[in-house]
Amino acid sequence: MTFTWDAKQYLKFSDQRTRPSRDLCERLPADDGTIRKALDIGCGPGNSTALLRERYPHARIIGIDSSETMVESARVQHPDIEFAVQDATALEKLDGDFDIVFTNACLQWVPDHRTVIPEMLRRVRDGGIAACQFPETISQRTHTIMRELAVEPPFDQYIGSGGARPYCHLGGDRFDVRAYYDLIAPMAKQVSVWETTYWHALAGYEGVVEWYRGTGMRPYLSQLPTDDLREQYERTFVNRLRAVYPEQRDGTVLLPMRRFFFVAQM
């Protein structure tokens, strides 16, 4: 599945999208002068990488992303940070002496966590920190609706089961926090794992669609050849969503997003 990311669309919800990465940054060590080099894997348009710059103003900060569009946007927005086009499945090409290796809302897109996460940990020097967050989207109703629509007429002839967005995680049909702990713990001196559910207050169902146009729905919409089909997909998505997430009294829709975190000291 190939599609192009839209940094402008993604950043429409910059504050809410950045909140989990800000929470994760708060679990990183304070700047005591020993943090010299930090890596952000899947940096997107650089909003999470900028948090690393804030926390470590004198360190060399490097952000990588597989999307040229995202990297171009990040370079414009944050000229004091290094950015490069680099896939998260090829981390072995990077140095192994980072004080901090950080990734926010990236690994849900990256297959083979049993290989990728150990490679991520190997980029960290002895005594450094690896920190990660990504959403547990496998069973979230918004995403199951997207998958259902992909195999229903008229969308199935363009998307189908083969074009449904892959969900990358450990645990089969269910997200398995224990499996991540067992993967990380043998490589780390200390590891913490936890989950948090964020409730995003969005401006009605159009706000929900706008949110997903920049993330989970984008792979589906990109496979539909006309504006009419894309609009029909979005309308059908909203109609099914109404029964799951009803509007609040003021018209707001509260969208729950469960996210997984780990911090490992190497």
GURO-110969 format. One record per residue (C-alpha): residue number from 0; y negated, x, z. Coordinates in nm, 4 decimals. Example, Ala and Ser with C-alpha at 12.3 -4.5 7.8 and 13.67 -1.06 7.14 Angstrom:
GURO-110969
<pt><i>0</i><y>0.4500</y><x>1.2300</x><z>0.7800</z></pt>
<pt><i>1</i><y>0.1060</y><x>1.3670</x><z>0.7140</z></pt>
END
This chain:
GURO-110969
<pt><i>0</i><y>0.0000</y><x>0.0000</x><z>0.0000</z></pt>
<pt><i>1</i><y>-0.3347</y><x>0.1467</x><z>-0.1038</z></pt>
<pt><i>2</i><y>-0.6795</y><x>0.0175</x><z>-0.0191</z></pt>
<pt><i>3</i><y>-1.0262</y><x>0.1531</x><z>0.0511</z></pt>
<pt><i>4</i><y>-1.1874</y><x>0.1373</x><z>0.3926</z></pt>
<pt><i>5</i><y>-1.5417</y><x>0.0006</x><z>0.4228</z></pt>
<pt><i>6</i><y>-1.7336</y><x>0.1874</x><z>0.6925</z></pt>
<pt><i>7</i><y>-2.0241</y><x>-0.0589</x><z>0.6815</z></pt>
<pt><i>8</i><y>-1.7922</y><x>-0.3550</x><z>0.7421</z></pt>
<pt><i>9</i><y>-1.6120</y><x>-0.1723</x><z>1.0224</z></pt>
<pt><i>10</i><y>-1.9372</y><x>-0.0854</x><z>1.2004</z></pt>
<pt><i>11</i><y>-2.0599</y><x>-0.4471</x><z>1.2108</z></pt>
<pt><i>12</i><y>-1.8848</y><x>-0.4608</x><z>1.5486</z></pt>
<pt><i>13</i><y>-1.9557</y><x>-0.1038</x><z>1.6490</z></pt>
<pt><i>14</i><y>-2.0274</y><x>-0.1751</x><z>2.0162</z></pt>
<pt><i>15</i><y>-1.7095</y><x>-0.3772</x><z>2.0737</z></pt>
<pt><i>16</i><y>-1.4927</y><x>-0.1439</x><z>1.8667</z></pt>
<pt><i>17</i><y>-1.6239</y><x>0.1571</x><z>2.0567</z></pt>
<pt><i>18</i><y>-1.5645</y><x>0.0168</x><z>2.4044</z></pt>
<pt><i>19</i><y>-1.1945</y><x>0.1184</x><z>2.4298</z></pt>
<pt><i>20</i><y>-1.2739</y><x>0.4712</x><z>2.3137</z></pt>
<pt><i>21</i><y>-1.5556</y><x>0.4896</x><z>2.5675</z></pt>
<pt><i>22</i><y>-1.3132</y><x>0.3791</x><z>2.8395</z></pt>
<pt><i>23</i><y>-1.0671</y><x>0.6451</x><z>2.7246</z></pt>
<pt><i>24</i><y>-1.3371</y><x>0.9135</x><z>2.7214</z></pt>
<pt><i>25</i><y>-1.4077</y><x>0.8380</x><z>3.0852</z></pt>
<pt><i>26</i><y>-1.0545</y><x>0.9565</x><z>3.1636</z></pt>
<pt><i>27</i><y>-1.1240</y><x>1.2971</x><z>3.0102</z></pt>
<pt><i>28</i><y>-1.2301</y><x>1.5927</x><z>3.2291</z></pt>
<pt><i>29</i><y>-1.5997</y><x>1.6393</x><z>3.2923</z></pt>
<pt><i>30</i><y>-1.7922</y><x>1.9051</x><z>3.1011</z></pt>
<pt><i>31</i><y>-1.7626</y><x>2.2169</x><z>3.3162</z></pt>
<pt><i>32</i><y>-1.8114</y><x>2.4663</x><z>3.0343</z></pt>
<pt><i>33</i><y>-1.4413</y><x>2.5236</x><z>2.9695</z></pt>
<pt><i>34</i><y>-1.4063</y><x>2.2636</x><z>2.6926</z></pt>
<pt><i>35</i><y>-1.4769</y><x>2.4597</x><z>2.3773</z></pt>
<pt><i>36</i><y>-1.2936</y><x>2.2702</x><z>2.1037</z></pt>
<pt><i>37</i><y>-1.2028</y><x>1.9009</x><z>2.0612</z></pt>
<pt><i>38</i><y>-1.0268</y><x>1.7061</x><z>1.7872</z></pt>
<pt><i>39</i><y>-1.0603</y><x>1.3352</x><z>1.7010</z></pt>
<pt><i>40</i><y>-0.7651</y><x>1.2092</x><z>1.4935</z></pt>
<pt><i>41</i><y>-0.8458</y><x>0.9065</x><z>1.2773</z></pt>
<pt><i>42</i><y>-1.2173</y><x>0.9379</x><z>1.3426</z></pt>
<pt><i>43</i><y>-1.3213</y><x>0.6582</x><z>1.1057</z></pt>
<pt><i>44</i><y>-1.7007</y><x>0.6488</x><z>1.0635</z></pt>
<pt><i>45</i><y>-1.7446</y><x>0.8796</x><z>1.3633</z></pt>
<pt><i>46</i><y>-1.8318</y><x>0.6321</x><z>1.6381</z></pt>
<pt><i>47</i><y>-1.5549</y><x>0.7589</x><z>1.8670</z></pt>
<pt><i>48</i><y>-1.6181</y><x>1.1224</x><z>1.7712</z></pt>
<pt><i>49</i><y>-1.9801</y><x>1.0808</x><z>1.8802</z></pt>
<pt><i>50</i><y>-1.8546</y><x>0.9959</x><z>2.2292</z></pt>
<pt><i>51</i><y>-1.6779</y><x>1.3317</x><z>2.2435</z></pt>
<pt><i>52</i><y>-2.0051</y><x>1.4974</x><z>2.1417</z></pt>
<pt><i>53</i><y>-2.1861</y><x>1.3131</x><z>2.4218</z></pt>
<pt><i>54</i><y>-1.9285</y><x>1.4234</x><z>2.6774</z></pt>
<pt><i>55</i><y>-1.9026</y><x>1.7826</x><z>2.5541</z></pt>
<pt><i>56</i><y>-2.2427</y><x>1.8703</x><z>2.4029</z></pt>
<pt><i>57</i><y>-2.1665</y><x>2.2427</x><z>2.3656</z></pt>
<pt><i>58</i><y>-1.8119</y><x>2.2160</x><z>2.2288</z></pt>
<pt><i>59</i><y>-1.7011</y><x>2.2379</x><z>1.8678</z></pt>
<pt><i>60</i><y>-1.6068</y><x>1.8808</x><z>1.7747</z></pt>
<pt><i>61</i><y>-1.3890</y><x>1.8084</x><z>1.4703</z></pt>
<pt><i>62</i><y>-1.3093</y><x>1.4620</x><z>1.3370</z></pt>
<pt><i>63</i><y>-1.0383</y><x>1.3964</x><z>1.0779</z></pt>
<pt><i>64</i><y>-0.9516</y><x>1.0832</x><z>0.8819</z></pt>
<pt><i>65</i><y>-0.7424</y><x>1.0058</x><z>0.5740</z></pt>
<pt><i>66</i><y>-1.0243</y><x>0.7931</x><z>0.4257</z></pt>
<pt><i>67</i><y>-1.2826</y><x>0.9781</x><z>0.2184</z></pt>
<pt><i>68</i><y>-1.5159</y><x>0.6786</x><z>0.2548</z></pt>
<pt><i>69</i><y>-1.4991</y><x>0.6923</x><z>0.6343</z></pt>
<pt><i>70</i><y>-1.5478</y><x>1.0694</x><z>0.6430</z></pt>
<pt><i>71</i><y>-1.8491</y><x>1.0478</x><z>0.4113</z></pt>
<pt><i>72</i><y>-2.0070</y><x>0.7877</x><z>0.6379</z></pt>
<pt><i>73</i><y>-1.9307</y><x>0.9940</x><z>0.9494</z></pt>
<pt><i>74</i><y>-2.0962</y><x>1.3030</x><z>0.8011</z></pt>
<pt><i>75</i><y>-2.4133</y><x>1.1082</x><z>0.7255</z></pt>
<pt><i>76</i><y>-2.4278</y><x>0.9431</x><z>1.0684</z></pt>
<pt><i>77</i><y>-2.3330</y><x>1.2511</x><z>1.2725</z></pt>
<pt><i>78</i><y>-2.4431</y><x>1.5728</x><z>1.0975</z></pt>
<pt><i>79</i><y>-2.3906</y><x>1.7775</x><z>1.4162</z></pt>
<pt><i>80</i><y>-2.0126</y><x>1.7162</x><z>1.4057</z></pt>
<pt><i>81</i><y>-1.7511</y><x>1.8616</x><z>1.1687</z></pt>
<pt><i>82</i><y>-1.5517</y><x>1.6081</x><z>0.9663</z></pt>
<pt><i>83</i><y>-1.2659</y><x>1.6573</x><z>0.7230</z></pt>
<pt><i>84</i><y>-1.0330</y><x>1.4425</x><z>0.5129</z></pt>
<pt><i>85</i><y>-0.6950</y><x>1.4986</x><z>0.6768</z></pt>
<pt><i>86</i><y>-0.3963</y><x>1.2688</x><z>0.7224</z></pt>
<pt><i>87</i><y>-0.2578</y><x>1.2134</x><z>1.0718</z></pt>
<pt><i>88</i><y>0.0931</y><x>1.2668</x><z>0.9349</z></pt>
<pt><i>89</i><y>0.0093</y><x>1.6305</x><z>0.8557</z></pt>
<pt><i>90</i><y>-0.1162</y><x>1.7519</x><z>1.1935</z></pt>
<pt><i>91</i><y>0.1010</y><x>2.0639</x><z>1.1729</z></pt>
<pt><i>92</i><y>-0.1641</y><x>2.2047</x><z>0.9356</z></pt>
<pt><i>93</i><y>-0.4166</y><x>2.2162</x><z>1.2209</z></pt>
<pt><i>94</i><y>-0.4663</y><x>2.4767</x><z>1.4929</z></pt>
<pt><i>95</i><y>-0.2793</y><x>2.4428</x><z>1.8207</z></pt>
<pt><i>96</i><y>-0.5588</y><x>2.5572</x><z>2.0503</z></pt>
<pt><i>97</i><y>-0.7653</y><x>2.2423</x><z>2.1091</z></pt>
<pt><i>98</i><y>-0.8852</y><x>2.1763</x><z>2.4628</z></pt>
<pt><i>99</i><y>-0.8998</y><x>1.8024</x><z>2.3877</z></pt>
<pt><i>100</i><y>-0.7053</y><x>1.6068</x><z>2.1280</z></pt>
<pt><i>101</i><y>-0.8234</y><x>1.2469</x><z>2.1092</z></pt>
<pt><i>102</i><y>-0.7305</y><x>0.9492</x><z>1.8954</z></pt>
<pt><i>103</i><y>-0.8679</y><x>0.5962</x><z>1.9091</z></pt>
<pt><i>104</i><y>-0.7399</y><x>0.2904</x><z>1.7169</z></pt>
<pt><i>105</i><y>-0.5599</y><x>0.5043</x><z>1.4610</z></pt>
<pt><i>106</i><y>-0.1892</y><x>0.5375</x><z>1.5325</z></pt>
<pt><i>107</i><y>-0.1119</y><x>0.1691</x><z>1.4683</z></pt>
<pt><i>108</i><y>-0.1588</y><x>0.2638</x><z>1.1008</z></pt>
<pt><i>109</i><y>0.0524</y><x>0.5799</x><z>1.1144</z></pt>
<pt><i>110</i><y>0.4327</y><x>0.5688</x><z>1.0712</z></pt>
<pt><i>111</i><y>0.6948</y><x>0.7667</x><z>1.2656</z></pt>
<pt><i>112</i><y>0.5404</y><x>0.7952</x><z>1.6100</z></pt>
<pt><i>113</i><y>0.8399</y><x>0.9989</x><z>1.7247</z></pt>
<pt><i>114</i><y>0.7187</y><x>1.2767</x><z>1.4956</z></pt>
<pt><i>115</i><y>0.3416</y><x>1.2240</x><z>1.4903</z></pt>
<pt><i>116</i><y>0.2802</y><x>1.2020</x><z>1.8655</z></pt>
<pt><i>117</i><y>0.4697</y><x>1.5264</x><z>1.9483</z></pt>
<pt><i>118</i><y>0.2719</y><x>1.6977</x><z>1.6692</z></pt>
<pt><i>119</i><y>-0.0457</y><x>1.5634</x><z>1.8275</z></pt>
<pt><i>120</i><y>0.0558</y><x>1.7083</x><z>2.1639</z></pt>
<pt><i>121</i><y>0.1322</y><x>2.0459</x><z>2.0042</z></pt>
<pt><i>122</i><y>-0.2304</y><x>2.0738</x><z>1.8902</z></pt>
<pt><i>123</i><y>-0.3327</y><x>2.1004</x><z>2.2593</z></pt>
<pt><i>124</i><y>-0.3506</y><x>2.4358</x><z>2.4350</z></pt>
<pt><i>125</i><y>-0.1821</y><x>2.4921</x><z>2.7686</z></pt>
<pt><i>126</i><y>-0.3899</y><x>2.3133</x><z>3.0294</z></pt>
<pt><i>127</i><y>-0.5624</y><x>2.0884</x><z>2.7751</z></pt>
<pt><i>128</i><y>-0.5602</y><x>1.7107</x><z>2.7431</z></pt>
<pt><i>129</i><y>-0.4248</y><x>1.4675</x><z>2.4842</z></pt>
<pt><i>130</i><y>-0.5740</y><x>1.1168</x><z>2.4990</z></pt>
<pt><i>131</i><y>-0.4777</y><x>0.8173</x><z>2.2869</z></pt>
<pt><i>132</i><y>-0.5543</y><x>0.4471</x><z>2.2450</z></pt>
<pt><i>133</i><y>-0.4395</y><x>0.1973</x><z>1.9856</z></pt>
<pt><i>134</i><y>-0.3955</y><x>-0.1832</x><z>1.9727</z></pt>
<pt><i>135</i><y>-0.0589</y><x>-0.3516</x><z>2.0219</z></pt>
<pt><i>136</i><y>-0.0871</y><x>-0.5742</x><z>1.7186</z></pt>
<pt><i>137</i><y>0.2805</y><x>-0.6361</x><z>1.6428</z></pt>
<pt><i>138</i><y>0.2979</y><x>-0.9725</x><z>1.8223</z></pt>
<pt><i>139</i><y>-0.0693</y><x>-1.0725</x><z>1.8245</z></pt>
<pt><i>140</i><y>-0.1025</y><x>-1.4189</x><z>1.6704</z></pt>
<pt><i>141</i><y>-0.3820</y><x>-1.3220</x><z>1.4327</z></pt>
<pt><i>142</i><y>-0.1551</y><x>-1.0605</x><z>1.2775</z></pt>
<pt><i>143</i><y>0.1541</y><x>-1.2805</x><z>1.2616</z></pt>
<pt><i>144</i><y>-0.0548</y><x>-1.5386</x><z>1.0726</z></pt>
<pt><i>145</i><y>-0.1608</y><x>-1.2690</x><z>0.8241</z></pt>
<pt><i>146</i><y>0.2044</y><x>-1.1764</x><z>0.7666</z></pt>
<pt><i>147</i><y>0.3060</y><x>-1.5428</x><z>0.7282</z></pt>
<pt><i>148</i><y>0.0403</y><x>-1.6022</x><z>0.4631</z></pt>
<pt><i>149</i><y>0.1496</y><x>-1.2929</x><z>0.2703</z></pt>
<pt><i>150</i><y>0.4829</y><x>-1.4559</x><z>0.1807</z></pt>
<pt><i>151</i><y>0.3521</y><x>-1.8085</x><z>0.1125</z></pt>
<pt><i>152</i><y>0.2157</y><x>-1.9487</x><z>-0.2174</z></pt>
<pt><i>153</i><y>-0.0150</y><x>-1.8662</x><z>-0.3792</z></pt>
<pt><i>154</i><y>-0.0511</y><x>-1.5318</x><z>-0.2010</z></pt>
<pt><i>155</i><y>0.3142</y><x>-1.4281</x><z>-0.2186</z></pt>
<pt><i>156</i><y>0.2957</y><x>-1.3394</x><z>-0.5885</z></pt>
<pt><i>157</i><y>0.0304</y><x>-1.0771</x><z>-0.5096</z></pt>
<pt><i>158</i><y>0.1285</y><x>-0.9630</x><z>-0.1588</z></pt>
<pt><i>159</i><y>0.4772</y><x>-1.0730</x><z>-0.0542</z></pt>
<pt><i>160</i><y>0.6859</y><x>-0.9153</x><z>0.2186</z></pt>
<pt><i>161</i><y>0.6613</y><x>-0.5762</x><z>0.0476</z></pt>
<pt><i>162</i><y>0.2834</y><x>-0.5865</x><z>0.0655</z></pt>
<pt><i>163</i><y>0.2636</y><x>-0.6974</x><z>0.4283</z></pt>
<pt><i>164</i><y>0.0869</y><x>-0.4454</x><z>0.6474</z></pt>
<pt><i>165</i><y>0.3297</y><x>-0.2174</x><z>0.8352</z></pt>
<pt><i>166</i><y>0.3049</y><x>-0.2115</x><z>1.2145</z></pt>
<pt><i>167</i><y>0.3707</y><x>0.1324</x><z>1.3518</z></pt>
<pt><i>168</i><y>0.4950</y><x>0.1483</x><z>1.7097</z></pt>
<pt><i>169</i><y>0.7994</y><x>0.2169</x><z>1.9246</z></pt>
<pt><i>170</i><y>1.0118</y><x>-0.0733</x><z>2.0363</z></pt>
<pt><i>171</i><y>1.1424</y><x>-0.2703</x><z>1.7384</z></pt>
<pt><i>172</i><y>1.0059</y><x>-0.6248</x><z>1.7533</z></pt>
<pt><i>173</i><y>0.8328</y><x>-0.5581</x><z>2.0843</z></pt>
<pt><i>174</i><y>0.5904</y><x>-0.2869</x><z>2.1860</z></pt>
<pt><i>175</i><y>0.7662</y><x>-0.0562</x><z>2.4355</z></pt>
<pt><i>176</i><y>0.5413</y><x>0.1335</x><z>2.6778</z></pt>
<pt><i>177</i><y>0.8446</y><x>0.2924</x><z>2.8436</z></pt>
<pt><i>178</i><y>0.9524</y><x>0.4441</x><z>2.5125</z></pt>
<pt><i>179</i><y>0.6143</y><x>0.6129</x><z>2.4774</z></pt>
<pt><i>180</i><y>0.6360</y><x>0.7524</x><z>2.8283</z></pt>
<pt><i>181</i><y>0.9823</y><x>0.8934</x><z>2.7576</z></pt>
<pt><i>182</i><y>0.8540</y><x>1.0510</x><z>2.4355</z></pt>
<pt><i>183</i><y>0.5496</y><x>1.2152</x><z>2.5943</z></pt>
<pt><i>184</i><y>0.6647</y><x>1.3129</x><z>2.9450</z></pt>
<pt><i>185</i><y>0.9051</y><x>1.5965</x><z>2.8478</z></pt>
<pt><i>186</i><y>0.6190</y><x>1.7759</x><z>2.6696</z></pt>
<pt><i>187</i><y>0.3484</y><x>1.7260</x><z>2.9337</z></pt>
<pt><i>188</i><y>0.2827</y><x>1.8439</x><z>3.2871</z></pt>
<pt><i>189</i><y>0.1500</y><x>1.4999</x><z>3.3754</z></pt>
<pt><i>190</i><y>0.1170</y><x>1.1746</x><z>3.1823</z></pt>
<pt><i>191</i><y>-0.0465</y><x>0.8385</x><z>3.2522</z></pt>
<pt><i>192</i><y>0.0216</y><x>0.5254</x><z>3.0446</z></pt>
<pt><i>193</i><y>-0.1469</y><x>0.1872</x><z>3.0749</z></pt>
<pt><i>194</i><y>-0.2472</y><x>-0.1280</x><z>2.8892</z></pt>
<pt><i>195</i><y>-0.5735</y><x>-0.3230</x><z>2.8825</z></pt>
<pt><i>196</i><y>-0.6554</y><x>-0.6557</x><z>2.7198</z></pt>
<pt><i>197</i><y>-1.0090</y><x>-0.6785</x><z>2.5811</z></pt>
<pt><i>198</i><y>-1.1543</y><x>-1.0220</x><z>2.5112</z></pt>
<pt><i>199</i><y>-1.3955</y><x>-0.9910</x><z>2.2194</z></pt>
<pt><i>200</i><y>-1.6595</y><x>-1.2639</x><z>2.2096</z></pt>
<pt><i>201</i><y>-1.7136</y><x>-1.3398</x><z>1.8413</z></pt>
<pt><i>202</i><y>-1.9509</y><x>-1.5765</x><z>1.6633</z></pt>
<pt><i>203</i><y>-1.7082</y><x>-1.8551</x><z>1.5771</z></pt>
<pt><i>204</i><y>-1.4214</y><x>-1.8293</x><z>1.3310</z></pt>
<pt><i>205</i><y>-1.6428</y><x>-1.6618</x><z>1.0745</z></pt>
<pt><i>206</i><y>-1.6953</y><x>-1.3898</x><z>1.3344</z></pt>
<pt><i>207</i><y>-1.3178</y><x>-1.3502</x><z>1.3676</z></pt>
<pt><i>208</i><y>-1.2813</y><x>-1.3192</x><z>0.9907</z></pt>
<pt><i>209</i><y>-1.5663</y><x>-1.0674</x><z>0.9791</z></pt>
<pt><i>210</i><y>-1.3898</y><x>-0.8644</x><z>1.2482</z></pt>
<pt><i>211</i><y>-1.0631</y><x>-0.8523</x><z>1.0563</z></pt>
<pt><i>212</i><y>-1.2226</y><x>-0.7895</x><z>0.7168</z></pt>
<pt><i>213</i><y>-1.2953</y><x>-0.4424</x><z>0.8507</z></pt>
<pt><i>214</i><y>-0.9479</y><x>-0.3809</x><z>0.9977</z></pt>
<pt><i>215</i><y>-0.6186</y><x>-0.5740</x><z>0.9925</z></pt>
<pt><i>216</i><y>-0.6968</y><x>-0.8208</x><z>0.7127</z></pt>
<pt><i>217</i><y>-0.8327</y><x>-0.5621</x><z>0.4739</z></pt>
<pt><i>218</i><y>-0.4916</y><x>-0.4515</x><z>0.3369</z></pt>
<pt><i>219</i><y>-0.4079</y><x>-0.8146</x><z>0.2548</z></pt>
<pt><i>220</i><y>-0.7387</y><x>-0.9077</x><z>0.0939</z></pt>
<pt><i>221</i><y>-0.7370</y><x>-0.5892</x><z>-0.1145</z></pt>
<pt><i>222</i><y>-0.4198</y><x>-0.7073</x><z>-0.2924</z></pt>
<pt><i>223</i><y>-0.5648</y><x>-1.0413</x><z>-0.4000</z></pt>
<pt><i>224</i><y>-0.7243</y><x>-1.0175</x><z>-0.7465</z></pt>
<pt><i>225</i><y>-1.0043</y><x>-1.2772</x><z>-0.7213</z></pt>
<pt><i>226</i><y>-1.2760</y><x>-1.3856</x><z>-0.4818</z></pt>
<pt><i>227</i><y>-1.1353</y><x>-1.7407</x><z>-0.4899</z></pt>
<pt><i>228</i><y>-0.7955</y><x>-1.6231</x><z>-0.3662</z></pt>
<pt><i>229</i><y>-0.9514</y><x>-1.4078</x><z>-0.0969</z></pt>
<pt><i>230</i><y>-1.1629</y><x>-1.6994</x><z>0.0225</z></pt>
<pt><i>231</i><y>-0.8567</y><x>-1.9272</x><z>0.0214</z></pt>
<pt><i>232</i><y>-0.6616</y><x>-1.6720</x><z>0.2273</z></pt>
<pt><i>233</i><y>-0.9431</y><x>-1.6540</x><z>0.4820</z></pt>
<pt><i>234</i><y>-0.9783</y><x>-2.0346</x><z>0.5030</z></pt>
<pt><i>235</i><y>-0.6049</y><x>-2.0811</x><z>0.5584</z></pt>
<pt><i>236</i><y>-0.6097</y><x>-1.8070</x><z>0.8209</z></pt>
<pt><i>237</i><y>-0.8909</y><x>-1.9849</x><z>1.0069</z></pt>
<pt><i>238</i><y>-0.7203</y><x>-2.3247</x><z>0.9886</z></pt>
<pt><i>239</i><y>-0.4104</y><x>-2.1845</x><z>1.1580</z></pt>
<pt><i>240</i><y>-0.6099</y><x>-1.9869</x><z>1.4083</z></pt>
<pt><i>241</i><y>-0.7952</y><x>-2.2927</x><z>1.5429</z></pt>
<pt><i>242</i><y>-0.4900</y><x>-2.4117</x><z>1.7345</z></pt>
<pt><i>243</i><y>-0.4366</y><x>-2.0695</x><z>1.8897</z></pt>
<pt><i>244</i><y>-0.7895</y><x>-1.9637</x><z>1.9851</z></pt>
<pt><i>245</i><y>-1.0111</y><x>-2.2735</x><z>2.0266</z></pt>
<pt><i>246</i><y>-1.3871</y><x>-2.2414</x><z>2.0255</z></pt>
<pt><i>247</i><y>-1.5712</y><x>-2.2151</x><z>2.3552</z></pt>
<pt><i>248</i><y>-1.8365</y><x>-2.4744</x><z>2.4421</z></pt>
<pt><i>249</i><y>-2.1063</y><x>-2.2608</x><z>2.2786</z></pt>
<pt><i>250</i><y>-1.9048</y><x>-2.2043</x><z>1.9596</z></pt>
<pt><i>251</i><y>-1.7872</y><x>-1.8554</x><z>2.0535</z></pt>
<pt><i>252</i><y>-1.4256</y><x>-1.7591</x><z>1.9847</z></pt>
<pt><i>253</i><y>-1.2672</y><x>-1.5265</x><z>2.2402</z></pt>
<pt><i>254</i><y>-1.0303</y><x>-1.2904</x><z>2.0616</z></pt>
<pt><i>255</i><y>-0.7832</y><x>-1.1094</x><z>2.2911</z></pt>
<pt><i>256</i><y>-0.6821</y><x>-0.7570</x><z>2.1928</z></pt>
<pt><i>257</i><y>-0.4171</y><x>-0.5780</x><z>2.3973</z></pt>
<pt><i>258</i><y>-0.4407</y><x>-0.1999</x><z>2.3753</z></pt>
<pt><i>259</i><y>-0.2147</y><x>0.0869</x><z>2.4822</z></pt>
<pt><i>260</i><y>-0.3481</y><x>0.4087</x><z>2.6342</z></pt>
<pt><i>261</i><y>-0.2047</y><x>0.7407</x><z>2.7379</z></pt>
<pt><i>262</i><y>-0.3543</y><x>1.0601</x><z>2.8783</z></pt>
<pt><i>263</i><y>-0.1331</y><x>1.3690</x><z>2.8946</z></pt>
<pt><i>264</i><y>-0.2147</y><x>1.7000</x><z>3.0598</z></pt>
<pt><i>265</i><y>-0.0394</y><x>1.9798</x><z>2.8730</z></pt>
END
